[in-house]
Amino acid sequence: MKRLLSKIVVVCALVFGLTTTASAQGVFIKAGLTYGQSVSEFKDIDVGNYTGWQLGAGFQTEPVFGFSLQPELVYTVRGAKIGDFGDVRMSYVEIPVNIQWGIDLVALKPFIFASPFVGYNVKNAVGKQVETLKDVLDESKKFEYGIGLGAGLELGRRLQITVKHDWNFGNVNSWSEYVSNVKGVSRSTGGVIVTLGLKF
């Protein structure tokens, strides 16, 4: 009887271990919200935060000593609210590669990550038909690159919640060439991104 019980325990442990390993990696889809603004410090013009969105997919590798890679392909919309001009929206196709480290607690896994990324600007829009802003957006630089830092929580090896802050090191545009009352404009995009992912 003891031998039978011990064999059952061993078999259960092996099955659990194989299941854990298999579900530790996989394809996932994700969606979330972006908070931030692409320009700031306009003189005599109020610039407010803009809530955009993100949608994408990726793959998570099997962890080794707690480390795993999570390359993604995402569509990200960022922007800003610029006074009476309305919303300025800039859309990018981005490829972030998340370098994660976490502690596997079976039912949940807290982790931290760094996320270098590159992106390409595919679409821009302004709320009102302001020719100056349209000119700026039409001539905006297409490529972007930067890094994000964040933390997350994986629940049941299927659900993943993340919060990160992106810093974009590429200039979006030289706004001062077009807008005469710019004091010292931040020419990069970035901000906080909150996402929810589902792994298969």
Backbone hydrogen bonds, N-H to C=O, Kabsch-Sander energy under -0.5 kcal/mol:
donor,donor_aa,acceptor,acceptor_aa,energy
5,L,1,M,-2.5
6,S,2,K,-2.6
7,K,3,R,-2.4
8,I,4,L,-2.3
9,V,5,L,-2.4
10,V,6,S,-2.3
11,V,7,K,-2.7
12,C,8,I,-2.6
13,A,9,V,-2.4
14,L,10,V,-2.4
15,V,11,V,-2.7
16,F,12,C,-2.7
17,G,13,A,-2.5
18,L,14,L,-2.6
19,T,15,V,-2.6
20,T,16,F,-2.6
21,T,17,G,-2.4
22,A,18,L,-2.6
23,S,19,T,-2.4
24,A,20,T,-0.8
24,A,21,T,-0.6
25,Q,22,A,-0.7
26,G,60,Q,-1.7
28,F,58,G,-2.1
29,I,198,L,-2.0
30,K,56,G,-2.6
31,A,196,L,-2.0
32,G,54,Q,-2.2
33,L,194,V,-2.2
34,T,52,G,-0.9
35,Y,192,V,-3.4
36,G,50,Y,-1.5
43,K,181,N,-1.4
45,I,42,F,-0.8
48,G,46,D,-0.5
48,G,81,K,-3.1
50,Y,36,G,-2.2
50,Y,79,G,-0.5
52,G,34,T,-2.4
52,G,50,Y,-0.7
53,W,77,V,-0.6
54,Q,32,G,-2.1
55,L,75,Y,-2.0
56,G,30,K,-2.3
57,A,73,L,-2.0
58,G,28,F,-2.2
59,F,71,P,-2.0
60,Q,26,G,-2.5
61,T,69,L,-2.7
64,V,67,F,-2.9
67,F,64,V,-1.9
68,S,100,Q,-1.8
70,Q,98,N,-2.2
72,E,96,P,-2.4
73,L,57,A,-2.8
74,V,94,E,-2.4
75,Y,55,L,-3.1
76,T,74,V,-0.5
76,T,92,Y,-2.8
77,V,53,W,-2.7
78,R,76,T,-0.5
78,R,90,M,-2.7
80,A,88,V,-1.8
81,K,48,G,-2.2
82,I,80,A,-0.6
82,I,86,G,-2.3
83,G,46,D,-3.3
83,G,81,K,-0.8
85,F,82,I,-2.1
86,G,82,I,-0.6
86,G,83,G,-0.7
88,V,80,A,-3.1
89,R,87,D,-0.6
89,R,125,A,-3.0
90,M,78,R,-3.2
91,S,123,K,-3.3
92,Y,76,T,-2.9
93,V,120,Y,-2.4
94,E,74,V,-3.0
94,E,92,Y,-0.6
95,I,118,V,-3.0
97,V,116,P,-2.3
98,N,70,Q,-2.0
98,N,96,P,-0.5
99,I,114,A,-3.3
100,Q,68,S,-2.7
100,Q,98,N,-0.8
101,W,112,I,-2.4
102,G,66,G,-1.9
103,I,110,P,-1.9
104,D,102,G,-0.6
105,L,103,I,-0.7
105,L,108,L,-2.2
107,A,105,L,-2.4
109,K,154,E,-2.3
111,F,152,G,-2.2
112,I,101,W,-2.5
113,F,150,G,-2.2
114,A,99,I,-1.7
115,S,148,G,-3.0
117,F,146,G,-2.4
118,V,95,I,-1.1
119,G,144,E,-2.3
120,Y,93,V,-2.1
121,N,142,K,-3.1
122,V,91,S,-2.2
123,K,91,S,-1.3
125,A,89,R,-2.3
127,G,87,D,-2.3
128,K,85,F,-1.5
130,V,128,K,-2.4
131,E,129,Q,-0.7
134,K,130,V,-2.4
135,D,131,E,-2.5
136,V,132,T,-1.9
137,L,133,L,-2.5
138,D,134,K,-2.6
139,E,135,D,-1.5
140,S,137,L,-1.3
141,K,172,V,-3.2
144,E,119,G,-2.1
146,G,117,F,-2.1
147,I,167,W,-2.0
148,G,115,S,-1.1
149,L,165,H,-2.0
150,G,113,F,-2.4
151,A,163,V,-2.3
152,G,111,F,-2.8
153,L,161,I,-2.5
154,E,109,K,-2.2
155,L,153,L,-0.5
155,L,159,L,-3.3
156,G,107,A,-2.7
158,R,155,L,-1.8
159,L,155,L,-2.3
160,Q,197,G,-2.7
161,I,153,L,-2.6
162,T,195,T,-2.1
163,V,151,A,-2.6
164,K,193,I,-2.2
165,H,149,L,-2.5
166,D,191,G,-2.9
167,W,147,I,-2.6
168,N,189,T,-0.8
169,F,145,Y,-2.5
169,F,167,W,-0.6
170,G,145,Y,-0.9
172,V,187,R,-4.6
175,W,173,N,-1.2
177,E,174,S,-1.6
178,Y,175,W,-2.0
179,V,175,W,-2.5
180,S,178,Y,-0.7
182,V,179,V,-1.2
183,K,41,E,-0.9
184,G,41,E,-0.9
187,R,185,V,-0.5
191,G,166,D,-1.4
192,V,35,Y,-2.3
193,I,164,K,-2.8
194,V,33,L,-2.5
195,T,162,T,-2.1
196,L,31,A,-3.0
197,G,160,Q,-3.5
198,L,29,I,-2.8
199,K,158,R,-3.1
200,F,27,V,-3.7
